[in-house]
Amino acid sequence: MILSRRFVLVTATAAALALGASACGSDSGSPAPPQPAALEGVGPISLVTGKDTSGNLQNQVDEWNSAHPDQKVTVIELPEDADAQRQQMVQNAQTRSDAYGVLNLDVVWTAEFAANQWVVPLPEADFPLDKLLPATVETGKYFKRLYAVPITSDGGLLYYRKDLLDAAGLKAPTTWSQLAEACAKVLPTAAGVSCYAGQFEKYEGLTVNFSEAVNSAGGSVVGEDGKPTLDTDAARKGLQFLVDGVKSGLIPQKARTFKEEEGRRAFQAGELLFHRQWPYQYAKASATDGSSAVAGKFAVAPLPGLDGPGASSLGGHNYAVSAFTKNKKTAVDFIKYSASEEQQRKNLEKTSQAPTWSALYDEADLVTKFPYLTQLKKSIEGATKRPGVVKYQEVSRAIQEAAYGAMSGDTPVDDALKSLQGKLEALTK
Ligand code: GLC
């Protein structure tokens, strides 16, 4: 009885997946593809992840390993660049290799990995999903089934040099024009400091920053119906902010090569007045061991926008179980351990990364230590999702090309958005 019910469920899901996997050629009447094995198998596994810029992952894994000597987890670190991480995970999955056990997936990769059946559906009841921020749980689902469990979330914040703004009698800007005014006032007497940077290298970070600029001007990349909405005034104003920033020197040329870490190093060296960055920078820039020139001198605020506070893109990472790993039970247990309140608290305390465990955002002692938590929770709850499509990588690449070309001065804003609209229409129809 139980077996046959499960079979029906699994078959129905496989049909739904086939439909979602490609716009043409899918045939829900064809035999269901082989189903992932049951979540069994206990023994060593690997955890494959982007470069651990937080520096705490190995501690978490060591703690697990000492309690589970027969189920050791080995960390495999991939590059820092999100696109390069995805490429290696995809290549590995395409060869059906069992080298990767638990996959640390960016929130934007769930659809692609689930539709291709590179990761297995997970039993919701095994995880404390009702304790996690709902927006983060949604990112781990595809066709309403759970494929990945939120481990860290991410929301964009405006880091700013509070010492320099205070000295000039200024508050954190809530609009782009206030940001420019603050730079005009502060920079002439602040040698070696540039105005503003974000993640402007041509990779996923630029997709995030472009989307935030569009959202913060009142626009959107895709509408509620999933259709692109980039041939609009609001989108033009958003991209124009970035283009004008480069042209006027508000955004230094160097920032066009920044991913997260290059920007963080510049902010920590005291070279930026404003920096759009994820929460992990808070702990690093606060270090008092001499590695940060701005410890105690900065604060964070919501991202600014065209007419008032802007809107962040929803970032973050979820753990999924590779369809090709043998030790799936260990993989599930390790995910439970990583998602637990205890591990999320420790990780927040050590790294300032955004937890997915909702209650941690409201704990008085944590809010004292990380004053941005209250605002970060709101930012995550109100953040805009990047498109949840199987062909996400192609969508993102088209965005990166359009934004990079416009910011280089090669393509007028209007042309860049018109052509991007066309490309996204083709990719999302
Ligand atoms: C962060 C975010 C992730 C995003 C990436 C872009 O790692 O958590 O969602 O795609 O930055 O660089």
Boltz pocket constraint, residues with backbone or C-beta under 6 A from the ligand:
constraints:
  - pocket:
      binder: B
      contacts: [[A, 82], [A, 106], [A, 107], [A, 108], [A, 153], [A, 154], [A, 199], [A, 204], [A, 205], [A, 208], [A, 260], [A, 278], [A, 314], [A, 315], [A, 316], [A, 317]]
      max_distance: 6.0
